């Protein structure tokens, strides 16, 4: 349907599940150019080496990696945002996604104040990385984001009739 007019991204789950997970099949899906790989449960492991290994697989499949900063990183037990930004810069990971791990905990704005999100996105941009913001976004919350610092927004529930598990709705996507 997209026919190359826009990049196609997909969520590839969490790094801890990558080696044995079914999400690896996304590397073979025609047209997918960007995969998000989350870092939940990675706070106390050698996630950098594992993420570099996954990034090599992505590169071989001509897919770009989006490293994930979880706004609710404490709940996700993921690395701190500044550690992920430093990794992305050092590993030349092209994208950094700011998202929420626990969707029941609310949107990104429930975890970062506007000033904190602005500073975080500026920090990512200062390393030359591209930015994606997600995490229970609605058309109203998207309108409040610092658009000049965001390359892409990612939505699921806001684009579907019936929430995250529903069908994509043309009217919602057009809006």
Helices and strands as residue ranges (DSSP letters): E 8-14, H 15-18, G 22-28, E 32-38, H 47-60, E 64-70, H 73-76, H 81-90, E 95-99, G 103-105, G 108-110, H 114-126, E 130-133, H 139-143, G 147-149, E 152-153, G 157-159, E 160-161, E 167-168, H 170-174
